[in-house]
C-alpha cells in the first residue's frame, strides 16, 4: 500500500525537531554525597558508598527538572581538577569535551574551605554552576553557620543547602538548576603565573570558552615550563586560590556555639586508636562470621536447600520432567547429577544466594556507617609492610564482595607498582562474598581451630607475598592522605536499595555462568572426559593435597566461577565427604586458587596480558604448594585431631 510523504502535503504542519535535553554534570570531592544527589535527581540507583573512590566511572541518568527532562551525569570524586589521577582526568575531560549546561558542585558543608578551592577550579571552565552544600545537618551539629545568601553573592552562583539522604533541599536544587549562572569569582594568581597562562592560551589552536582550564592543565603537565618559576607551580596554583578562599570563608562562616562531640563522634575517634580500635575490628569480623557464616550459610542455606529445593522444587520438577520427557540425556541434563535444575539452580539459589545476600547486607551497613575509612587508618601500618597504604583497604574490602569489581577500583591507587601488588593480593588471598560465605559455612560445624588456621594461613600468605612483591618491584610507597567522614547511623532503606541492585547484578551475571559451568560438567561427564581428568589430577589432589578425587570437579569448574568451586566443596562438606583436615585444606586452597574467568579478563584489561599471566601462574602454583604444605603439617602435628 503506497504511503504519502508528510512533507509533500502543503496542508500538513511542519513537525518541529525534537527538543534537545539540557545537560548537567555533578562534580565534587569524594564522600560528599554526589551519588545520593544523582539518585535524588534521576531516580536511577548507583552504588552509594561512604568511602572515597567508590564511584570510578561516569554514571548517567535522566531527571525531570521543572517539567523538562535533563541528562544528568555523575562524575568520579576528585580532589582537584589539575588531573593527577585517572578519576580527575575523567572528570576534567568530561567538562571540557561535553560542556554541560550546568555544573552541580556537591560539597561537604562542614568543610567550606576545601569546597571553595574546587569551586575556583570549576570557575575556570566558564560553565554555569550551582553549589550544593550537602550534609548541612552535620554542619549544624558542629555549631557552624554559613551565610548562604552572602556566599551566593560572592560566588555569583546559586547556593543550596541539602541533607541529601533525607531529601531535604532537593526541590530547591531542582529550581536552582534553571537559574544557574557563571561564577563571578576566580583565582588570583601572581603576575608570573598569569602571564604564563595567557601565553599558553594564545598558543592554543582552538581556544574556546574553557581555554583557561585547558591552559592550567597544560601548564601543570609541562615540566619544562616550571623552571621559569621560583617555586613549584602547584604551590603557586594553591596560593592563587587560597587567598580568595580565605576572604570568602571569613565573610560567611561563623561559629555559633561550642561544638560538642556526639556519642557517634566519640565512637568514631575510639575506632581509630589501637585500643579499642583493634577490638572494634575483631568484633566486626566476628559479627561478619556469625551473620554470613552461621546465619546465612547455615540457617538460610539449610532452609532453602532442604525444605524449599529438596522438599518441594526439585521433587516436583523431577516428577514433571520424568513424565513429559523420555530422552535420558535430556532428563539427565535437567535433573541428573549435573542437572541444570538440580545442580546449577540449586547451587545458585539455595547455596550462594543466601550467602551473598547476607554479605551484601553486612557490607552495606559498614559502607553507610562510615567505618571503612577508619578501618583504612587502622590498617595503614599493616599495608606499609607490603608497599601499600591504607587506601588499599577499599579494594580489599570490595574484593570480599567481588574481586572483579575490586580490581577495577585499584585505579584509586597512585602508582603502577601499587596497582600490581594489590591486583596480585586480590587474586591470591581475598575471597569473594560467595567464597567467604561457603568457607564460613564449612567452618561453622567444625572446631574454632579450623577457622583460625584458615585465617592465619591467609594473613601470613598476604603479608609474605605482599612484602616480597614490594621488595622485588622498584618504586616507593605513596603517601596516605584521607578525609574521614563522620560516623553515622546507616539508613536501612539505602542499604536495602544497594542490596537489591547487587542481587540484580548477581542474577543477571552469575546464574547464567552457573548454568554454563554445569553444562560443561554434564558434557564432560557424558563423554567420560571428567573421569579421565579426575584420574589425571588425582596424584595432585589426592596424594599431595589429601582430598577426595571428587574434589577435582570443584577445582576444574572453579575457573569459570570461583564461587561455584567453593559451593562444590561446601556441598561435599555437607554430605560428609570431607573430614576436618580436608575441610581446612580445601578452605585454604579454594581461597588462594586461581581467579574466575571474569576476574582474569578484567585483570588483563587493567594490568595487561603479561602482568595478568604472571599473576595467574604464580597464584596457581603458590595455592597448590601452600595446600600441600598445610596438608602435611596438619597430618604431622595432629592439630585438628
C-alpha positions in Angstrom: 0.0 0.0 0.0 1.6 3.3 -1.0 2.2 5.9 1.6 2.0 9.6 1.3 5.0 11.7 2.3 4.2 14.0 5.1 6.4 16.8 3.6 4.5 16.6 0.3 1.2 17.8 1.6 1.1 21.6 1.8 -1.6 21.4 4.5 0.5 19.3 6.8 2.1 21.4 9.6 5.8 21.1 9.9 6.9 18.9 12.8 9.5 20.7 14.9 12.7 18.8 15.5 12.9 17.0 18.9 14.0 19.4 21.6 17.4 18.7 22.9 17.6 17.9 26.6 19.7 20.1 28.8 22.6 18.6 30.5 24.1 18.7 34.0 27.3 17.3 35.5 27.6 16.5 39.2 31.2 17.3 40.4 32.7 17.1 43.9 35.2 15.7 46.3 34.9 12.0 47.3 32.4 11.2 50.0 30.3 14.3 49.8 27.1 12.6 48.7 27.3 13.1 44.9 25.8 9.7 44.2 22.9 10.4 46.6 22.2 13.7 44.8 22.4 11.9 41.5 19.8 9.4 42.6 17.6 12.1 44.0 17.6 14.0 40.7 17.3 11.0 38.4 15.6 8.2 40.4 18.3 5.9 39.0 20.2 3.9 41.6 24.0 3.8 41.7 26.1 2.4 44.5 26.3 4.9 47.3 29.4 4.5 49.4 30.7 6.2 52.5 34.2 5.6 51.4 36.3 7.8 48.9 36.8 6.4 45.5 33.7 4.2 45.1 32.4 5.9 42.0 35.0 5.3 39.4 33.2 5.5 36.1 30.6 8.0 34.8 27.0 7.3 35.8 24.3 8.8 33.7 20.5 9.2 34.1 17.6 11.3 33.1 15.9 13.6 35.6 12.7 15.7 35.4 13.5 19.2 36.3 10.6 21.7 36.3 8.6 19.6 33.8 11.6 19.2 31.5 13.9 16.2 31.1 17.6 16.7 31.8 20.6 14.4 31.1 22.5 14.2 34.3 26.0 12.7 34.7 27.7 11.8 37.9 31.5 12.2 37.5 34.1 10.5 39.7 35.0 12.0 43.0 38.0 14.3 42.6 40.4 16.0 45.0 41.4 18.6 42.3 40.9 19.2 38.6 44.6 19.5 38.0 44.1 15.9 36.9 46.8 13.9 38.6 44.8 10.7 38.8 42.7 8.8 36.4 39.5 9.8 38.1 40.4 13.5 37.9 41.3 13.2 34.2 37.9 11.6 33.5 36.1 14.5 35.3 38.2 17.2 33.7 37.9 15.7 30.2 34.1 15.4 30.5 33.7 19.1 31.4 36.0 20.2 28.6 34.6 18.0 25.8 30.9 17.8 26.8 30.5 21.3 28.2 27.3 20.6 30.2 24.7 23.3 30.5 25.1 23.3 34.3 27.7 22.1 36.7 26.4 20.9 40.1 29.2 21.1 42.6 28.3 18.9 45.6 30.3 19.9 48.7 30.6 18.9 52.3 29.0 21.8 54.3 31.4 21.1 57.2 34.5 21.8 55.0 33.7 25.1 53.2 37.4 26.0 52.6 38.1 22.8 50.8 34.9 23.1 48.7 35.7 26.6 47.6 39.1 25.5 46.3 37.3 23.2 43.9 34.8 26.0 43.1 37.6 28.2 42.0 39.0 25.5 39.7 35.5 25.0 38.2 35.2 28.7 37.6 38.0 28.4 35.1 35.8 26.1 32.9 33.4 29.0 32.3 30.3 26.9 32.8 27.1 27.9 34.7 27.2 26.5 38.2 25.1 25.6 41.3 26.9 25.0 44.6 25.2 22.4 46.8 26.3 22.4 50.5 25.4 18.9 51.5 25.2 17.3 55.0 24.1 20.6 56.4 22.7 18.8 59.4 26.2 17.7 60.4 27.4 21.3 59.9 24.7 22.5 62.4 25.7 19.8 64.9 29.2 21.2 64.9 27.9 24.7 65.6 29.0 26.1 62.2 26.9 28.8 60.5 27.2 29.7 56.8 25.6 32.9 55.5 24.2 31.3 52.4 22.8 34.4 50.7 26.1 36.2 51.2 28.1 33.3 49.8 25.9 33.1 46.8 26.5 36.8 46.1 30.3 36.4 46.5 30.4 33.4 44.1 27.8 34.7 41.7 26.0 31.3 41.6 23.0 29.8 43.4 24.0 28.1 46.7 21.6 25.4 48.1 21.9 23.6 51.4 20.8 19.9 51.4 20.6 16.8 53.5 20.5 14.5 50.6 19.9 11.2 52.4 16.7 12.7 53.8 15.7 14.5 50.6 15.9 17.9 52.2 16.8 20.7 49.8 16.3 18.6 46.6 13.2 20.7 45.4 15.2 23.9 45.9 18.1 22.3 44.0 15.9 21.4 41.1 14.6 25.0 40.9 18.1 26.4 41.1 19.2 24.4 38.1 17.2 26.7 35.8 18.8 29.7 37.5 22.4 28.6 37.2 24.9 31.4 36.3 28.6 31.8 35.5 30.7 32.3 38.6 31.9 35.8 39.2 34.8 34.7 41.4 38.2 33.4 40.1 41.7 32.6 41.5 44.1 35.5 41.9 47.4 34.2 40.5 50.7 36.1 40.8 51.9 38.0 37.7 54.4 35.4 36.5 51.8 32.6 36.6 49.1 34.7 35.0 51.5 35.7 32.2 52.4 32.1 31.6 48.8 31.0 31.4 47.9 33.8 28.9 50.8 32.7 26.8 49.6 29.1 26.8 46.0 30.2 25.9 47.3 32.2 22.9 49.2 29.1 21.6 46.0 27.0 21.5 44.6 26.0 18.1 41.0 26.1 19.3 40.9 28.5 22.3 37.1 28.2 23.2 35.3 29.3 26.3 37.2 27.0 28.6 40.7 27.9 27.4 41.8 28.9 30.9 41.0 25.5 32.3 42.9 23.9 29.4 45.9 26.3 30.0 46.0 25.4 33.7 46.2 21.7 32.8 48.8 22.1 30.1 51.0 24.2 32.3 50.7 21.7 35.1 51.8 18.9 32.8 54.7 20.9 31.1 57.5 20.2 33.5 60.0 22.1 31.3 58.0 25.3 31.7 58.2 25.0 35.5 61.8 26.2 35.5 60.6 29.8 34.9 59.1 29.9 38.3 60.9 30.4 41.6 58.6 27.9 43.4 56.7 24.8 42.4 53.8 25.6 40.0 51.4 23.5 42.2 52.2 25.8 45.1 51.5 28.9 43.0 48.1 27.5 41.9 47.2 26.7 45.5 48.2 30.2 46.8 46.2 31.8 44.0 43.1 30.0 45.3 43.9 30.1 49.0 43.8 33.9 49.2 40.4 34.1 47.6 39.1 31.2 49.7 40.2 32.8 53.0 38.5 36.1 52.2 35.2 34.3 51.3 35.2 32.0 54.2 36.0 34.9 56.6 32.9 36.7 55.4 30.3 33.8 55.5 31.5 31.3 58.1 31.0 31.7 61.9 30.8 29.6 65.0 27.5 29.9 66.8 28.1 27.6 69.7 30.9 25.5 71.0 31.0 22.2 69.2 30.0 19.2 71.3 31.3 15.8 70.3 28.3 13.4 70.0 28.5 9.8 71.1 28.9 8.8 67.5 31.8 11.2 67.2 33.5 9.7 70.2 32.9 6.2 68.9 34.5 7.2 65.6 37.6 8.6 67.4 37.9 5.4 69.5 37.7 3.2 66.4 41.0 4.7 65.1 43.0 4.2 68.3 45.0 1.0 68.8 42.8 0.4 71.8 39.9 -0.1 71.5 40.2 0.2 67.7 41.6 -3.3 67.2 38.8 -4.7 69.4 36.3 -3.0 67.1 37.9 -4.6 64.1 37.9 -8.0 65.8 34.2 -7.6 66.8 33.4 -6.6 63.2 35.0 -9.8 61.9 33.2 -11.9 64.5 29.8 -10.3 63.6 30.6 -11.0 59.9 31.2 -14.6 60.7 28.0 -15.0 62.8 25.8 -13.2 60.3 27.2 -14.6 57.0 28.8 -17.8 58.1 26.4 -19.1 60.7 23.1 -17.4 59.8 23.5 -17.1 56.0 25.5 -20.2 55.2 24.0 -22.3 57.9 20.4 -21.4 58.8 19.2 -19.8 55.5 21.1 -22.3 53.2 19.7 -25.2 55.3 16.2 -24.0 55.0 16.3 -23.2 51.2 18.3 -26.3 50.3 16.5 -28.9 52.4 13.0 -27.5 52.7 12.4 -25.4 49.6 14.5 -27.1 46.9 15.0 -30.6 48.5 11.4 -30.9 49.8 9.4 -29.1 47.1 11.0 -27.7 44.0 13.4 -30.5 42.9 10.9 -33.4 43.6 8.2 -31.6 41.7 10.4 -30.7 38.8 11.8 -34.3 38.7 8.3 -35.7 38.5 7.3 -33.4 35.7 10.4 -33.9 33.7 10.3 -37.7 34.1 6.7 -37.8 33.0 6.9 -35.4 30.0 10.4 -36.2 28.6 11.5 -39.7 27.7 15.0 -38.9 26.4 17.5 -40.0 29.0 20.1 -37.4 28.0 17.6 -34.5 28.4 16.4 -35.9 31.7 20.0 -36.0 33.0 20.7 -32.6 31.6 17.8 -31.1 33.6 17.6 -33.2 36.8 20.7 -35.5 36.8 23.8 -35.3 38.9 25.0 -32.4 36.8 21.5 -31.1 36.0 20.7 -27.5 35.3 17.9 -27.5 37.8 19.1 -30.0 40.4 22.7 -28.6 40.4 23.1 -25.2 38.8 19.9 -23.5 40.0 20.0 -25.3 43.4 23.6 -24.1 43.9 22.7 -20.6 42.7 19.5 -20.0 44.7 19.8 -22.4 47.6 23.6 -22.2 48.4 25.0 -19.0 47.0 22.1 -16.5 47.0 21.5 -16.5 50.8 25.3 -16.2 51.4 25.8 -13.2 49.1 22.6 -11.6 50.4 23.7 -11.7 54.0 27.1 -10.5 53.0 25.7 -7.5 50.9 23.6 -6.6 53.9 26.5 -6.5 56.3 28.8 -4.8 53.8 26.2 -2.1 53.1 26.0 -1.5 56.9 29.7 -0.9 57.0 29.7 1.3 53.9 26.9 3.6 55.1 28.2 3.8 58.7 31.5 5.4 57.7 33.5 2.7 59.4 35.5 1.7 56.4 37.7 4.8 56.2 38.5 4.3 59.9 39.5 0.8 59.2 41.8 2.1 56.5 43.5 4.3 59.0 43.9 1.3 61.4 45.3 -0.9 58.7 47.7 1.6 57.1 50.6 0.4 59.2 49.9 -3.2 58.1 49.8 -2.3 54.5 53.1 -0.4 54.7 54.8 -3.7 55.1 53.5 -4.6 51.6 54.5 -1.4 49.9 50.9 -0.1 50.0 49.0 2.4 52.2 45.6 2.4 53.9 43.7 3.3 50.7 44.2 -0.3 49.7 41.5 -1.2 52.2 38.8 -0.2 49.8 39.6 -2.6 47.0 40.4 -5.3 49.6 37.0 -4.9 51.3 35.2 -4.6 47.9 37.0 -7.8 47.0 35.0 -9.6 49.7 32.0 -8.8 47.5 33.5 -9.4 44.1 37.2 -9.4 43.1 36.4 -8.4 39.6 34.8 -5.1 40.8 37.6 -4.7 43.3 40.3 -5.0 40.6 38.7 -2.0 38.8 38.9 0.1 41.9 42.7 -0.4 42.2 42.7 2.7 40.0 42.4 4.9 43.1 46.0 4.0 44.0 48.7 6.3 42.7 51.4 4.1 41.1 51.5 1.1 38.7 53.6 -0.7 41.3 50.9 -0.4 44.0 48.2 -1.4 41.5 50.1 -4.5 40.5 50.8 -5.5 44.1 47.2 -5.0 45.0 45.9 -6.9 42.0 48.2 -9.8 43.0 46.9 -9.8 46.5 43.2 -9.6 45.4 43.7 -12.6 43.1 45.6 -14.6 45.7 44.2 -14.0 49.2 40.8 -12.1 49.1 37.8 -14.4 48.8 34.6 -13.1 47.1 31.4 -13.0 49.1 30.2 -16.4 47.9 33.6 -18.0 48.6 33.7 -16.3 52.0 30.2 -17.5 52.9 30.9 -21.0 51.8 34.2 -21.1 53.7 32.4 -19.8 56.8 29.6 -22.3 56.4 32.2 -25.2 56.1 33.9 -24.0 59.3 30.7 -23.4 61.2 30.2 -27.0 62.1 33.8 -27.6 63.0 36.2 -26.6 65.8 37.1 -23.0 66.1 40.7 -24.1 65.3 39.6 -24.7 61.6 38.7 -21.1 61.0 41.7 -19.9 63.0 44.1 -22.0 60.8 42.4 -20.7 57.6 42.7 -17.0 58.8 46.3 -17.3 60.0 47.4 -19.0 56.7 45.7 -16.3 54.6 47.1 -13.5 56.7 50.7 -14.9 56.6 50.3 -15.5 52.9 49.1 -12.0 52.2 51.9 -10.5 54.3 54.7 -12.6 52.8 53.6 -12.2 49.2 53.0 -8.5 49.5 56.3 -7.9 51.3 58.2 -10.0 48.7 56.5 -8.1 45.8 57.3 -4.8 47.4 60.9 -5.7 47.8 61.2 -7.0 44.2 59.4 -4.3 42.4 61.1 -0.9 42.0 59.5 2.2 43.4 58.3 3.7 46.7 55.0 3.8 48.7 52.9 6.8 48.0 51.7 9.0 50.9 48.5 8.2 52.7 46.0 11.1 52.8 42.3 10.6 53.5 39.5 12.7 54.7 37.3 10.9 57.3 33.6 11.2 57.1 31.6 11.3 60.3 30.4 8.0 61.8 26.7 7.8 61.0 23.7 5.6 61.8 23.1 3.9 58.4 19.8 4.4 56.6 18.1 1.0 56.3 16.2 2.0 53.2 19.5 2.9 51.5 21.1 -0.4 52.4 18.2 -2.3 51.0 18.4 -0.4 47.7 22.0 -1.3 47.4 21.4 -5.0 48.2 18.6 -5.0 45.6 20.9 -3.6 43.0 23.7 -6.0 43.8 21.4 -9.0 43.8 20.0 -7.9 40.4 23.6 -7.9 39.2 24.1 -11.4 40.7 21.1 -12.9 39.0 22.0 -11.4 35.6 25.7 -12.2 35.6 26.3 -15.2 37.9 23.3 -17.5 37.3 24.0 -17.9 33.5 27.6 -18.8 34.3 26.4 -21.4 36.8 24.3 -22.9 34.1 27.2 -22.8 31.6 29.5 -24.4 34.2 27.1 -27.2 35.0 26.5 -27.8 31.2 30.3 -28.2 30.8 30.4 -30.7 33.6 27.5 -32.6 32.1 29.1 -32.8 28.7 32.5 -33.8 30.2 30.8 -36.5 32.3 28.8 -37.9 29.4 31.9 -38.1 27.2 33.9 -39.8 30.0 36.3 -36.9 30.0 35.6 -35.8 33.5 36.6 -39.2 34.8 39.9 -39.0 32.8 40.6 -35.5 34.2 40.0 -36.7 37.7 42.4 -39.6 37.2 44.9 -37.2 35.7 44.9 -34.8 38.6 44.4 -37.5 41.2 48.0 -37.6 42.2 48.0 -33.9 42.9 44.5 -33.7 44.5 44.5 -37.0 46.4 48.2 -37.6 47.3 49.6 -34.1 47.6 46.5 -32.2 48.9 45.0 -35.1 50.7 41.5 -34.5 49.3 39.0 -36.9 47.7 39.2 -37.4 43.9 35.8 -35.8 43.5 37.4 -32.5 44.7 38.9 -32.3 41.2 35.4 -31.2 39.9 35.4 -28.2 42.2 38.9 -27.1 41.1 38.1 -27.5 37.4 34.8 -25.7 37.5 36.2 -23.1 39.9 37.9 -21.4 37.0 34.6 -20.5 35.4 33.1 -19.3 38.6 35.3 -19.1 41.7 32.2 -19.2 44.0 31.0 -22.3 42.1 34.1 -24.2 43.1 33.6 -23.0 46.7 30.0 -24.2 46.6 31.2 -27.6 45.4 33.4 -28.0 48.5 30.6 -26.7 50.7 28.3 -29.4 49.3 30.9 -32.1 49.8 31.4 -31.0 53.4 27.6 -31.1 53.9 27.5 -34.6 52.6 30.2 -35.7 55.0 32.7 -36.4 52.2 35.4 -34.3 53.9 37.0 -34.8 57.4 38.2 -31.8 59.5 41.7 -31.8 58.0 40.4 -32.0 54.4 37.9 -29.2 55.1 40.7 -27.0 56.4 42.9 -27.7 53.4 40.1 -27.2 50.9 39.1 -23.9 52.6 42.7 -22.6 52.1 43.3 -23.9 48.6 39.9 -22.7 47.1 40.5 -19.3 48.6 44.0 -19.0 47.2 43.3 -20.7 43.9 43.2 -19.0 40.5 40.7 -16.3 39.7 37.5 -16.9 37.8 37.3 -16.0 34.1 35.6 -12.6 34.7 38.4 -11.7 37.2 41.1 -12.9 34.8 39.7 -10.8 31.9 39.4 -7.6 34.0 42.9 -8.1 35.3 44.2 -8.4 31.7 42.3 -5.2 30.9 43.6 -3.3 33.9 47.2 -4.7 34.1 47.9 -6.1 30.7 48.3 -9.6 29.4 51.9 -10.1 30.7 51.1 -9.0 34.2 47.9 -10.9 34.3 49.6 -14.1 33.1 52.4 -13.8 35.6 49.8 -13.2 38.4 47.7 -16.3 37.4 50.7 -18.6 37.0 52.1 -17.6 40.4 48.8 -17.8 42.2 48.0 -21.4 40.9 51.5 -22.6 41.8 51.5 -20.9 45.2 48.0 -22.0 46.1 48.7 -25.7 45.4 52.0 -25.5 47.2 50.5 -24.0 50.3 47.7 -26.5 50.3 50.2 -29.4 50.1 52.3 -28.0 52.8 49.3 -27.4 55.1 48.1 -30.9 54.5 51.5 -32.3 55.6 51.7 -30.0 58.6 48.2 -31.0 59.8 48.9 -34.7 59.4 52.2 -34.4 61.2 51.0 -32.2 64.0 47.6 -33.8 64.6 46.5 -30.2 65.4 42.9 -30.7 64.4 42.5 -34.2 65.8 
